[in-house]
Amino acid sequence: MNLKLKLVCLSASALLVFSCASKQEVVYFQDAQEFETLVDDNSFTTKFKVDDLISINVSTLDPEASAPFNLFRGAEEGGIRPEQVNYLVDKNGEIDFPVIGKVKIAGLSPSETQELLTEKLKDYLKNPIINIRIRNFTVTILGAVNRPGTYQVNGEQITILEAIGLAGDINIKGRRDNVMVVRDFDGTKVYNRVNLNSKQAFKSPVYYLTQNDVIYVEPNRSGKTASNLDQRASIAVSIISVLITSTVVLLTRN
């Protein structure tokens, strides 16, 4: 084999070693069979946590009767309605609700909180309609995704797949088999890992995310190689550049 052919082969091999990720690393749900049915038996329900910011609107057929149970900021001017005040779940898991005072809702779901408030308001209102929504439901996606960041969630539920979709998917250099979810329970951090290469991910306790969850996607082998900033990586990149330059020079001479 002449020198020119050797350099071409060596350059191609080096590029493959430093830039490629295997199919096993990047394909989701590899063990799922064609037309296979998986029943979602996950009974996940969003529960309120400390530091949640919640909007609660109470309405009845008599607006004047329900008015004291809705707090607003500012006065109505020029047809612009004042802004409704949200409730912060304090360190004791309570909110300070108008008229009835402190109400503990940490650990309760929105529907359970509706039932609790309905019971507490029965002496004041007839058949109140109570709408509750989390205002600061966010998830943070970090690591080897295309658009890392913190994302606002509209609604009460989001799956880990939907969250990763918000971040533009895991990039080619991210590990799908060991995605970490960091969850906070009133100051206690819990770390869970999920394998998105397997259909078992749908049964993971972190498949449904909770407010303020953090998802971290670590780099795979090719990602670690590409992001390695030590001297060995610098030397390797230099060698590849020299090989490619030498190959181009030899090819253009003939």
C-alpha positions in Angstrom: 0.0 0.0 0.0 1.5 3.4 -1.0 1.8 6.3 1.3 -1.1 8.3 -0.2 -3.6 5.4 0.4 -2.3 4.8 3.9 -2.9 8.4 4.8 -6.4 8.3 3.4 -7.3 5.2 5.4 -5.8 6.5 8.5 -7.6 9.8 8.3 -11.0 8.0 7.7 -10.4 5.7 10.7 -9.4 8.6 13.0 -12.6 10.5 12.1 -14.7 7.5 12.7 -13.2 6.9 16.1 -13.6 10.5 17.3 -17.0 11.4 15.8 -19.3 8.4 15.6 -22.0 7.1 17.9 -23.3 3.6 17.5 -26.9 2.8 16.7 -27.3 1.2 20.1 -26.6 4.6 21.7 -29.0 6.8 19.8 -32.1 4.7 19.0 -35.1 5.0 21.4 -37.1 2.0 22.6 -35.1 -0.6 20.8 -36.9 -3.5 22.4 -40.4 -2.4 21.3 -41.9 -4.9 18.9 -44.0 -4.0 15.8 -47.7 -3.5 16.7 -46.9 -4.2 20.3 -49.5 -2.7 22.8 -48.4 -1.2 26.1 -51.1 -0.2 28.5 -50.4 2.9 30.5 -51.2 2.0 34.1 -49.3 4.9 35.6 -51.6 6.6 38.1 -49.5 9.7 38.5 -51.2 12.8 39.9 -49.5 16.2 40.4 -49.1 17.1 44.1 -48.5 20.5 45.4 -45.0 21.2 46.9 -43.4 23.9 49.0 -42.7 27.1 46.9 -45.4 26.3 44.4 -47.2 29.4 43.1 -50.9 28.7 42.7 -53.8 30.6 41.2 -57.2 29.9 42.9 -60.4 31.4 41.5 -63.7 31.1 43.4 -66.9 31.8 41.6 -70.6 31.4 42.3 -73.9 32.6 40.9 -73.6 35.6 43.2 -70.4 37.4 42.2 -70.6 39.7 45.3 -70.6 36.8 47.7 -67.5 35.2 46.1 -65.6 38.4 45.7 -64.0 38.3 49.2 -62.4 35.0 48.3 -60.5 36.3 45.2 -57.6 38.6 45.7 -56.6 41.2 43.1 -53.8 43.6 42.7 -54.5 47.1 41.4 -57.7 48.9 40.4 -59.7 48.5 37.2 -58.9 51.3 34.8 -59.8 51.8 31.2 -61.4 48.4 30.9 -58.2 46.6 32.1 -59.0 44.2 34.9 -56.7 44.1 37.9 -54.3 41.2 38.2 -55.3 38.3 40.4 -52.9 37.5 43.2 -51.4 34.0 43.3 -50.8 32.0 46.5 -47.4 30.7 47.5 -47.1 27.4 49.3 -44.9 28.3 52.4 -42.3 26.2 54.1 -45.1 24.6 56.2 -46.9 23.6 53.1 -49.7 26.1 53.7 -51.3 29.0 51.8 -53.0 32.0 53.4 -56.5 32.0 52.0 -58.9 35.0 52.4 -61.4 34.8 55.3 -60.6 31.1 56.2 -56.9 31.7 56.9 -54.1 29.1 56.7 -54.8 26.0 54.7 -52.3 23.1 54.3 -52.2 21.9 50.7 -48.7 20.5 50.3 -49.0 16.8 49.2 -52.5 17.3 47.9 -53.5 17.2 44.2 -55.5 20.0 42.6 -58.7 18.0 42.8 -58.1 17.2 46.5 -57.4 20.9 47.2 -60.7 21.8 45.5 -62.6 19.4 47.7 -60.8 20.8 50.8 -61.6 24.4 49.9 -65.2 23.5 49.0 -65.7 22.0 52.5 -64.1 25.0 54.2 -66.2 27.5 52.2 -69.6 25.8 52.6 -70.5 28.1 55.5 -69.9 31.1 53.3 -70.9 30.2 49.8 -73.4 28.0 48.0 -72.1 25.6 45.4 -68.8 27.4 44.7 -66.8 26.6 41.6 -63.1 26.5 42.4 -60.5 26.6 39.6 -56.9 25.8 40.6 -53.7 26.0 38.5 -50.0 25.8 39.2 -48.3 29.0 37.9 -44.7 28.1 38.2 -44.6 24.5 36.9 -41.2 24.4 35.2 -38.8 21.7 34.2 -35.1 22.2 33.4 -33.3 20.1 30.8 -29.5 20.2 30.8 -26.6 18.4 29.1 -26.5 16.9 25.6 -29.8 18.3 24.2 -30.2 20.7 21.4 -31.8 23.5 23.4 -31.0 23.2 27.1 -32.9 25.5 29.4 -35.8 25.9 31.8 -39.3 25.4 30.2 -42.7 26.5 31.4 -45.3 23.7 31.5 -48.9 24.4 30.5 -51.2 22.1 32.3 -50.8 19.7 35.2 -48.7 16.9 33.6 -45.7 16.5 31.3 -43.7 13.3 30.5 -40.0 13.1 30.2 -40.3 12.6 26.5 -42.4 15.8 26.1 -39.8 17.7 28.1 -37.0 16.4 26.0 -39.0 17.4 23.0 -39.2 21.0 24.3 -35.4 21.0 24.4 -35.2 19.9 20.8 -34.4 16.3 21.5 -31.2 14.6 22.8 -28.5 15.3 20.3 -26.3 12.6 18.6 -23.7 12.8 21.4 -26.1 12.3 24.3 -26.7 9.1 26.3 -30.3 7.9 26.0 -29.8 4.8 28.3 -28.9 6.7 31.5 -30.9 9.9 31.6 -31.0 11.4 35.2 -33.9 13.1 36.8 -33.3 15.1 39.9 -36.5 15.6 42.0 -37.0 17.8 45.0 -39.2 16.8 47.9 -39.4 19.7 50.3 -35.6 20.2 50.3 -34.6 16.5 49.9 -33.1 15.7 46.5 -33.9 12.3 44.9 -32.0 11.1 41.9 -33.6 8.7 39.4 -32.2 7.3 36.2 -34.2 6.1 33.2 -33.2 4.1 30.1 -34.9 5.7 27.0 -33.4 2.9 24.8 -36.0 0.6 26.4 -39.8 0.5 26.4 -39.5 0.0 30.2 -39.0 3.8 30.4 -42.8 4.1 30.2 -43.0 2.4 33.6 -40.4 4.5 35.2 -41.4 6.5 38.4 -40.0 9.6 36.6 -41.7 9.1 33.3 -44.2 11.7 34.5 -42.3 14.8 35.7 -43.2 17.0 38.7 -42.7 20.7 39.0 -39.1 21.9 39.2 -37.7 18.5 38.1 -34.2 18.7 36.5 -33.3 16.4 33.6 -29.6 15.8 32.8 -28.5 14.0 29.7 -24.8 13.0 29.9 -22.6 12.7 26.8 -22.0 9.3 25.3 -18.6 8.0 24.3 -18.3 10.2 21.2 -19.6 13.2 23.1 -17.1 12.8 25.9 -14.3 12.4 23.3 -15.5 15.5 21.5 -15.7 17.6 24.6 -12.5 16.5 26.3 -10.3 19.5 26.7 -7.2 17.9 28.2 -3.9 17.7 26.4 -4.5 14.3 24.9 -7.7 15.5 23.1 -5.9 18.5 21.8 -3.1 16.3 20.4 -5.5 14.0 18.8 -7.4 16.8 17.0 -4.0 18.2 15.8 -3.0 14.8 14.5 -6.3 14.4 12.5 -5.9 17.9 11.1 -2.3 17.1 10.0 -3.4 13.8 8.4 -6.2 15.4 6.5 -4.0 18.3 5.3 -1.3 15.8 4.2 -3.8 13.7 2.4 -5.2 16.7 0.5 -1.7 17.9 -0.4 -0.8 14.4 -1.8 -4.0 14.1 -3.8 -3.7 17.5 -5.4 -0.1 16.8 -6.5 -1.1 14.1 -8.8 
